[in-house]
Amino acid sequence: MPALPLFTLPDAATLHAALLRRDAAYEGRAWVGVTTTGIFCRLTCPARKPRPEHCRWFDSPAAAIGAGFRPCRRCHPVGPEVAGNPAVQRLLSLLDEEPARRWTEADVGALGLDPSTIRRAFRRHFGMTFLDLARQARLREGMRGLAAGGAVIAAQLDAGFDSASGFRDAFARLFGHAPAAMTRGQPLLLADWIDTPLGGMIVIADADSLHLLEFTDRKALGLGLRRLSAAVRGRIGLGRTAVTDAAEAQLGRYFAAQPGGFDLPLTLHGTPFLRTVWAELQRIPPGATISYGELAARIGRPAAARAVARANGANRIAIVIPCHRVIGADGTLTGYAGGLWRKQALIGIECELARRAG
């Protein structure tokens, strides 16, 4: 198992008293979620203190995020292990406020931030630069406009692209064809965005099953989308199906650490070996983790640990096929394309799920 919080929380009255006096002894050991605002904080946060009945207490940032709370922008409660870099958090907040803004490195520098430092920080946490993340946010806004029936040019303007060709090129890089092609004819699959406490996810489904579920800032997202698009000869449109709605509802339940699990029908695009690994991943219960070697042994291929690791990386249905439950043989968090901070958060959510189930 990875290192997870070992501190046992005291009773709510003790914690609220510590919150009122901003007791630093609880730093890194306890966090408070405020039900009236939907945010969570360190107990040392300088913000106005909530009433006891409006507090929920957590032993890790991951547990608070899993319960649906957002990190406070004043005390940055996620900490360094969950992308708590203040400069990163500042830019993410600005991006959240203006998702259609067209950012440049000059804009980053105008905030008093060093662009090269920011590039390294975002690559370390997200596998892409801040400017890449901003482009994806603008693309997401454009996709939403198209899915709602808007014209391509209107969606382009709403997304903040300063040329129609730039908007088409961004789509083409992701899907392998321009957006207009996604709005004509009868598509086989429909793509949409789902917002989660750990970031946006793109979901692609047909009327019967889920084909792809990925965090939108994953570095290899474009490659996965292009391969899927090629498999259906470009017939991916924009919108949602009943499967999309079910995925959103079940993800919401999951992030709130509520029981129920996932029962979504899946279409797996991969070789027989890949599908065997993915099927075995789904047999790992929430709250449990195994090593790549153990996973290889479970499928009868004990010498194939490296191939199993590659199969994990090839998974295109995040969370539902829980590749995040596979860790290093020494118990360290390794190899999660969505970011190790997300892997830590997902494992924290599932520890809470297991605790409630027990």
N, C-alpha and C positions, 0 to 999 in steps of 0.2 A: 504493500500500500504506500502511496505517497504521503508525505508529511501533512497531516490534517490537524486542526485544532484539538488539543487535548484538555483544554480548560473546561471545567464543568461550571456552567452559569449558576450563580446564586439566585435567590428568589427575586421576583420583580420589584418588590419594595426596596431591597438592597441596591439593585441596579438603578432604580430611579433616583435614589438618594445620591448615588455616585454620579449620575448624570447631572444633577442639580449643582453639585460642587465641582464638576469637571475633573473628576478624579483620574489622574494620569496613571494610576496603578492598573487601570483596566485597558490601557492602550494596547492594542493588538490582541486583546482577549475577549472583548465584548463590543457589540454594535447595537444601535437602536434604530428601528424602523418606525417612522411616524405615519400613522394611518391616514391622517388628515391631509398630508402633502404627498404621500407616496415616495418619499425619499428616505435614505438611511444615512446615519452619521456615526462618527466616533463619539464616545462619551465626553470627549474634551472639546467638542465643537462649540464655537462661540455663538451659534444661532440661538434664538429664543427657545426655551425649553417647553416641550409638550406636556400635557397632563398625563398622568399615569395610564388612564384608560385609552389613550391614543398611542401607546407605545407597544412595540413588539421587539423582543430581544433575540439576538443572534450571536452565535459563537464564531462566525466567519463572514466575510463579505460575500462569499459564494452563496451562503444560505440566505442572506438578505436579498441578493439578486434573484435567487431562485424563487423567493416568495413574491417577486414582482416589484421590489423597491428599486429606485434609481439612486446612484451615488450623489451625495451632497456636493455642490460645487464650491463650498466654503472650506470644508475639512478634508475633502478627497479621501473618503474612507476605504477605497479599494486597495490602497497601499501599492508599493512598487511591484508586488508579485502579480498584480492584475492591472497592468498598464497605468499605474498611479502617477506617472511623471506629470508634474503640474503643467508643463508646456504642452504635452500631448492632450491632457484633459482640457486645457484652454481652447485648443484648436478643435477638438471634438465638439465642445459646447458651441463654438461659433458655427461649425458645420451643421449642427443640429438646428440652430436658429435660422440659418440661411442655406438650405440644401441646394438651392439652384444657383448659388453664387459661383462665378468663375474665378477660382483662386490662381494666383501666380506666386512664384518664389519671392517676387518683390513685395507682395502683400504680406507674406510671412515675415520678411525682413522688417517691414514697416511696423510690425507688432513688437519689435525689439528682440526677435528670435533669430538665431543663426540657422539659415536654411539647411546647411549641411548637417548640423546636429539634429535638426528635425527629421531630415531624410533618414538618418541612421536610427533614430528612436522609433519612427513609424515602421521601418522595415523590421526592426527587432520585435516589435509588438504585433504587427499585423501582416508582415510579409510583403508590404507595398508602401510606397511613399504617401505622404498626406495628399499630394496633388492627385495621385492615382485614386485615393479614397474619395476625394472631392469629385472627380470625374464620374465615379460610380454612383455617388449620391445624385448628381445631375441626371445621369442616365436613368436612375430609378424614378426620378420625378417625371422624366419624359415617358417612361414605360407606363406609369400610372395614367398619364394623360391619354396615351393611345388606347389603353385598356378601357378607359371610360368613354371611348368613341371620338376622341379629339382628332383633328387633322394632324398630319405629320408636322407641318410647319408650326402649328400652334403648340404642339408638344415640344418641339425644338426650342421655341421661344420660352415656354414655361420652364424648361430645364436649364436655361441660362446659356445655351450654346450660341455662339455668335455667327454660326453659319449652318445652313441645312446640311451641307456636306460633312461638317464636323459631327453632327448628330448621327447621320447615316453611317459614317466611318466608325463611330463608337459602337453602334449596334453591330456592324459587320464584324468588328474585332471579337465581339462576344459570341454572336450567334452564327457568323459565317454568311450572313445575307443582310440586306438593308431593311429598315423598319417597314417600308411600304409593303414589302413582300409578306410581312407578318400580319397584314390586315386584309389581305385578299384571299378569296377562295374559302375552302373549308379546311382549316388546320387540323392536324391529327392530335397535336398537343397544345396546351395553353400555359403560358408563363405569367407569373405574378410575383409580387413581393409580400413577405410577411415580416412584420416588425416583432422583435423579441427583446427581452432584457439584455441579451448579449449581442445585439446588433441585428441588422436586417438579414433576411434569408430570401433567396430566390427559390420558388417552388414551380415545378413543371409537372403537369398531370394531364391525363385524359379523363374521360367520364368514368373509367373503371379502376384506374390505379395511379400511384405516384411513381414518377420516373426520375426525378431529381429534387434534392433539397440541400442547398448549400448556403453558407454564409457569404454575403455579397462581397466581402473584402478578401475572400480566399484567393491567393495568387493564381491558382490553377483553374479558377472558375471559367475563364474564357475558353480554355482548352476543352473542359468538360461539356460546355454548352455547344461548342462547334462540333464535337464528336456526336452528341445527341442529335443536333440539327442534321448532320450528314446522314445519320441512321434513318431519319424519317424524311429525307430529301427536302429539307428546308421547311417542312410544313409544321412550324411552330408559330402559333399566334399569341396574342396577348389577351389575358383574361383569366377567369377561374372556373373551376368545375366544383361539383359536390365534394370531390376528393380534396381539392384545395381547401375548402371550408372545413372539412373534417381535420385536415392536417393543422390548420391554424388553431382550431378548438383544442385538439389534443396537445399541441405544443404549449398553449396557454395553461392547460392543466398541469403539464409537466413542470413548467417553470415556476408554478405556484407550489411545487412539491406535493401535489395532490395525487392520490392513487388512481390507477386506471390503465396506465401504460399506453402503448400504441397498438392499434389493430388495423392499420392502414394496409390496403392491398398494394403490393409493390410489383413493378416491372424492373428487373435487374438487367442492366446492359453490361455483360461481361462474359468471360470464358467460363467453362464449367469449374475450373479451379477457383476463380474469383468468387463465383456464386456459392461455392462450398464454404469458403472462408467467411463470406458475409452471412450465410445462414448460421454458422457457428457463433458469430458475434452476437446474434440475436438471442442466443441461449444463455448469455452471461447476464445474471440478474442485476438490477439496479443496486448500487452499493458495493458490488464486487468488482475486483480488477484481476487480470491475469497477465502473464508475460507473453511475449511473442513466441517463445519456445513452447510454453504450455498450450497456446492456441494451435501451434503446428502439431503438437502431439495429439490434441483432441481430434484433429481431422485425419489422423493416421499418417502424417508426414513429418515425423520428429526432426528430420534434417533440413526442413524447409522454412526455418524461422525467418530468413531474409526474404523469401518469396512471400511469406505471410505478411511481413511488414510492408512490402510493396502493395499487396492486395488491400491492406488497410488504407494506404495512401490513395488507392484507386477508388475507394468508396465514394459514391456520389449522392448518397442519401444519409446526410449527417443526422446524428442523434437517434433517429429511428433505427438505423443500423449502427449500433453504438461502438464505433471504432475507438472512441475516447476511453473505453474501459480497458484498453490494452496498454500496459506500461512496461518500463524496462525491467530486466531481470533483477536489478538491485533496488527496485521499488521507486525509481525516479520517474518523473513525467517526461516522456520523450515523444517526438514524432507526431504531433497533431497539426495538420495543415491549417486548422482554424485558429491556431495560436495557443501556446501552452497556458496562457491566462484563462482562455475559455475552457480548456481541458480541466483545469483545476476547479473552475466554477461548476462545470457539469458534474464532476465527481462529488463536489460538495452538495449539490442539489440531490443527487442520488443517495448520498449518505442520509440525508434528511428523509427521503422517500422510504429507505429501508428502515430507519428508526420508527417512522410512523406505522409502517406495515407490521413491525415487530411488537 
